[in-house]
Every structure is written in C-alpha cells, then in structure tokens.
Amino acid sequence: QVQLVESGGGLVQAGGSLRLSCVASGSIRSFYSMAWYRQAPGKQRELLAIILCDDSTNYTDSMKGRLTISRDNAKNTVYLQMNSLKPEDAAVYYCNARIKYKQWWGQGTQVTVSS
C-alpha cells in the first residue's frame, strides 16, 4: 500500500510563497504520474499540476506562471512551489500518485492566505 504524506502548508500573507512537499512510502519512479490538487470548502477538487514519469509537466491555466512542480527521485518526494499567493488560493492541497489502474491520495495539507 502506497502512503503519501504532504507537508509545507500553513498561513502566508497574500503575495507570499510556499513550497509543499509530498513524500511517498515507495519509489516514485514506479508511478506513471504524480500531481497536486486542491479543494476549497464547497468546491470540487481541482488538478493544479502534474509531473509524468518522463518529467514532463503540465499546469492548470488558473495558476499557470505561479506554480512549479518538481520531483526528487532520491528522496521519493514531489514538490509544489507556489508563488504570488492570493486569498482565493486557500484550500486543502492534496498529493496524488497514479499507475495505470490505481491511484493514491495523501491526507492533505491546509494552505491559508491572509489578505
């Protein structure tokens, strides 16, 4: 069973930055993709950024230019660097790992942005 543990969330002022981390219990090289999602109260969970096994990346248009997803295979960790944060970015941020027919989720990390 794969376990994903997120960290790095917290309270930040508008315009600030955070770097989220997601540590996997196994080798992240085994996953087809790893991604970051977020879910704000009363809203659906949305995909923010994804990194594939070939290291290609893609970002949601709503935050493009403010996000960078990266991975450190040696540490089994995926990161999400978020810049120029806005109050509307406040949400629980989740890590996701996927193989062909299965996916796993972390427990989430809360991000709060003060105006």
C-alpha positions as CSV (number, residue, x, y, z in Angstrom):
1,Q,0.0,0.0,0.0
2,V,1.4,3.4,-1.0
3,Q,1.4,6.2,1.5
4,L,1.7,9.8,0.6
5,V,2.4,12.4,3.2
6,E,2.1,16.1,2.4
7,S,3.7,18.9,4.4
8,G,4.6,22.6,4.0
9,G,1.2,24.1,4.2
10,G,0.4,26.9,6.6
11,L,-0.6,30.6,6.9
12,V,1.0,33.0,4.5
13,Q,0.3,36.6,3.5
14,A,-1.0,37.5,0.1
15,G,1.8,37.7,-2.3
16,G,3.9,35.2,-0.4
17,S,5.2,31.8,-1.3
18,L,5.0,28.3,0.0
19,R,6.7,25.0,-1.0
20,L,4.6,21.9,-0.5
21,S,6.3,18.5,-0.2
22,C,4.8,15.0,-0.8
23,V,6.9,12.1,0.4
24,A,5.9,8.7,-0.9
25,S,6.5,5.4,1.0
26,G,8.0,3.8,-2.1
27,S,9.9,4.8,-5.1
28,I,8.2,7.5,-7.1
29,R,9.9,6.2,-10.2
30,S,7.2,3.5,-10.2
31,F,4.3,5.9,-10.7
32,Y,3.1,7.0,-14.1
33,S,2.3,10.4,-12.7
34,M,2.3,12.5,-9.6
35,A,0.1,15.5,-9.1
36,W,-1.1,18.2,-6.8
37,Y,-4.8,19.0,-6.4
38,R,-6.6,21.4,-4.1
39,Q,-10.1,21.6,-2.7
40,A,-11.6,24.7,-1.2
41,P,-14.7,24.5,1.0
42,G,-17.8,23.9,-1.0
43,K,-15.8,23.4,-4.2
44,Q,-14.7,20.4,-6.2
45,R,-11.2,19.1,-6.0
46,E,-9.2,20.5,-8.9
47,L,-6.0,19.5,-10.6
48,L,-3.2,22.1,-10.3
49,A,-0.1,20.5,-11.6
50,I,1.1,17.1,-12.8
51,I,4.5,15.6,-13.5
52,L,4.8,12.4,-15.6
53,C,7.4,9.7,-15.4
54,D,9.3,11.3,-18.2
55,D,9.5,14.5,-16.2
56,S,7.1,16.4,-18.4
57,T,4.8,18.8,-16.6
58,N,1.5,20.5,-17.1
59,Y,-0.3,23.1,-15.1
60,T,-3.8,24.4,-14.7
61,D,-4.5,27.6,-16.5
62,S,-5.8,29.3,-13.4
63,M,-2.4,29.2,-11.6
64,K,-0.1,28.9,-14.5
65,G,3.0,31.0,-14.0
66,R,2.7,30.8,-10.2
67,L,3.4,27.1,-9.8
68,T,6.3,24.8,-10.3
69,I,6.1,21.1,-9.8
70,S,9.3,19.1,-9.4
71,R,10.5,15.8,-8.1
72,D,13.5,14.3,-6.3
73,N,13.6,10.6,-7.0
74,A,16.3,10.0,-4.5
75,K,14.1,11.4,-1.7
76,N,10.9,9.9,-3.2
77,T,9.5,13.4,-2.9
78,V,7.4,15.7,-5.2
79,Y,7.3,19.4,-4.6
80,L,4.9,22.2,-5.4
81,Q,6.4,25.7,-5.3
82,M,3.6,28.3,-5.2
83,N,4.3,32.0,-5.6
84,S,2.3,35.2,-5.5
85,L,-0.4,33.5,-3.4
86,K,-3.8,35.0,-3.2
87,P,-6.6,34.7,-0.6
88,E,-8.6,32.6,-3.1
89,D,-5.7,30.1,-3.2
90,A,-6.7,29.0,0.3
91,A,-7.6,25.3,0.3
92,V,-6.5,21.9,1.3
93,Y,-3.8,20.7,-1.0
94,Y,-3.5,17.1,-1.9
95,C,-0.8,14.9,-3.4
96,N,-1.8,12.2,-5.9
97,A,0.1,9.3,-7.3
98,R,-1.1,7.2,-10.2
99,I,-0.3,4.0,-12.0
100,K,-2.3,2.6,-14.9
101,Y,-5.4,1.4,-13.0
102,K,-4.8,2.7,-9.5
103,Q,-4.2,5.9,-7.6
104,W,-3.4,7.1,-4.1
105,W,-4.0,10.3,-2.2
106,G,-2.3,11.9,0.7
107,Q,-4.2,13.3,3.7
108,G,-3.8,16.9,2.5
109,T,-2.2,20.0,3.9
110,Q,-4.0,23.2,4.7
111,V,-3.0,26.5,3.0
112,T,-4.4,29.7,4.3
113,V,-3.7,33.1,2.7
114,S,-4.3,36.3,4.6
115,S,-5.2,39.5,2.8
